Amino acid sequence: MLQLITNDNFVSVYHRVLPPSHKGPRVSVASFFANSHDPTEVSSKIYGPIKELISEENPPVYRDIKVAEYMDNRFKTGHDGSSKLEPFKL
């Protein structure tokens, strides 16, 4: 999402980490944060490129999307190594 709201100024890298074989397995912990207790409010929130970063010389790369739309796409495609933002490009 940071890549989307910054209009590709902060581009995500493909994350691929191999654990050192001598130290045992690598453990990752996913953390999710929301500023609302109402899940419908969170999923209906709209994100898009920050308007101050958009200009004639720097047009938007992505369309505005709802969090629910992004999450639906993410769950549908899973961890297949593809960019989760590709479907939202203009």
N, C-alpha and C positions, 0 to 999 in steps of 0.2 A: 504494500500500500504506500510506503514511503516513496517508491519509484513513481507511482501514479500521481500522488499529490505534488511532487516536485517536478513533474513533467519531464522525467528522465534526467534530471540534474543529479540525483543520487540513484545510480543503477545497481540493482542487486546482482551479486555474483552467484554463479552456480556453486553450491556448497557441497563439497565432497571431502569428507575427512575419514581417514583410515586410522583405527586405533593402533597404538604401538603393541606389537604382539607380546612383548615381555611384561606389559603392565595389566593385562586382562582386558575385559570388554570396555568399550566406551559407553557412557551413560549420558543420554540427553533428556532434558526435562522441558516440556513445552509449557509455556505460561500464557494465559489469556487474561486481559484486563478490559474492563468496561466501566464507564463512568455513570452507568444507570442500572437500577435494579429491575427495570422493565425490559425483557428481552425483545419485545416488539419495537421498542424505541431504538434499541441498538441496531437491529437488523434493517430498520427502515432509514437509517442515517445515510445521507448521500455524500460521497467523496468524489472529488475530481481535482484536476490540476489547480493549484493556487492561482487565483486570477492575476495577482501581481507578477507572476512568472510568465504570463501569456502576453504575446505581442504579435505584431504583423511579421516581425523577423523570427519570432519563436512561437509558432502556432501550437495549439494543444496537440499532444500525442495521443491522449486517452479521452474518452467520453466520461461524463459523470455517471457513476454507478452507485447502487445501493449495496451496503455490506452484505445483505442476504444474497444478492446476485453473485457477488464475488465468492461467498462461501459455498453456494450451490455449485459453481463451476469448480471450485477447489475439491469438494467432495466427489464430484462426478469424475474428475480426471485423476485424482489420487496423487501418489508420488511417482509420476512417470518421467520426471526430469524435464518436463516442458514448462515454459513460462506461463504462469497463471494469469498474467496480464494481457497476453496476446489477443484473446477474444474481445478485449475492451479498447483496442487501438482504433483510432479513427482512420 
